[in-house]
Amino acid sequence: MKYKPLHILLIRKFATQNTQTQQLFLMENDENISLKTGEVFEVKLQRSAGTGLQLRHRCEDESIVQVRRKEQVPADAAETRPAKLGGPILAHYIIEALKEGETKVTFYETRPWDKNFKEIIQKQISVKVS
């Protein structure tokens, strides 16, 4: 498998009795995180549009965490309208801790129509839920 250098912005959201707090982390490619059941993380992955690659994810145990794609927007949408063709885009994913256990979430780029294409690992996150 090929590894492509990438940083992601991880937003940790958790609720206390009457407040909600967000913590921002800049993460390296492979990380270990700990969550409590019910905590939600938002992961933002930057990639290039127009490459023909599809960004996908897989989870070793989907009963422990649920991963869903929230949206994909141009990375420079605030400064440039309309977005540049082939410009950078941010893919937003939500990781929700469902029950106790450990699993790994992998984000990768692929060309599903090309049987000989080797996926490009973008990010791997080992998740421990307590």
Residue pairs with C-beta under 8 A, 6 or more apart in sequence:
1 118
1 119
1 120
1 121
2 118
2 119
2 120
2 121
3 29
3 120
3 121
4 109
4 120
4 121
4 122
5 29
6 29
6 45
6 46
6 122
6 123
7 26
7 27
7 28
7 29
7 46
8 26
8 27
8 43
8 44
8 45
8 46
8 123
9 24
9 25
9 26
9 27
9 43
9 44
10 24
10 25
10 26
10 27
10 31
10 33
10 41
10 42
10 43
10 44
11 22
11 23
11 24
11 25
11 41
11 42
11 43
11 44
12 22
12 23
12 24
12 25
12 39
12 41
13 20
13 21
13 22
13 39
13 40
13 41
13 42
14 20
14 21
14 36
14 39
14 40
15 21
27 123
27 125
29 121
29 122
29 123
29 124
30 123
30 124
30 125
30 126
31 123
31 124
31 125
31 126
32 125
32 126
32 128
33 41
33 125
33 126
33 127
33 128
34 127
34 128
34 129
34 130
35 41
35 65
35 95
35 97
35 127
35 128
35 129
35 130
36 97
36 129
36 130
37 97
37 98
37 99
37 100
37 129
37 130
38 96
38 97
39 96
39 97
40 94
40 95
40 96
40 97
41 94
41 95
41 96
42 70
42 92
42 93
42 94
42 95
43 92
43 93
43 94
43 95
43 107
43 123
43 125
44 90
44 91
44 92
44 93
45 55
45 90
45 91
45 93
45 107
45 122
45 123
46 75
46 88
46 89
46 90
46 91
47 53
47 55
47 88
47 89
47 91
47 109
47 122
48 86
48 87
48 88
48 89
49 74
49 83
49 85
49 86
49 87
49 88
49 89
50 85
50 86
51 86
51 109
52 111
53 109
53 110
53 111
53 120
54 109
54 110
54 111
54 112
55 91
55 107
55 108
55 109
55 122
56 107
56 108
56 109
56 110
57 67
57 69
57 93
57 105
57 106
57 107
57 108
58 105
58 106
58 108
59 65
59 67
59 103
59 104
59 105
59 106
60 103
60 104
60 105
61 101
61 102
61 103
63 98
63 99
63 101
64 97
64 98
64 99
64 100
64 101
64 102
64 103
64 127
64 129
65 95
65 96
65 97
65 98
65 103
65 105
65 127
65 129
66 94
66 95
66 96
66 98
67 93
67 94
67 95
67 96
67 105
68 93
68 94
68 96
69 91
69 92
69 93
69 94
70 92
70 93
70 94
71 91
71 92
72 89
72 90
72 91
72 92
73 89
73 90
73 92
74 80
74 83
74 84
74 87
74 88
74 89
74 90
75 87
75 88
75 89
75 90
76 83
76 84
76 87
76 88
77 83
80 87
83 89
93 107
95 105
95 125
95 127
97 127
97 129
98 129
99 129
100 129
100 130
101 128
101 129
102 126
102 127
102 128
102 129
103 126
103 127
103 129
104 124
104 125
104 126
104 127
105 124
105 125
105 127
106 121
106 123
106 124
106 125
107 121
107 122
107 123
107 124
108 119
108 120
108 121
108 122
109 119
109 120
109 122
110 117
110 119
110 120
111 117
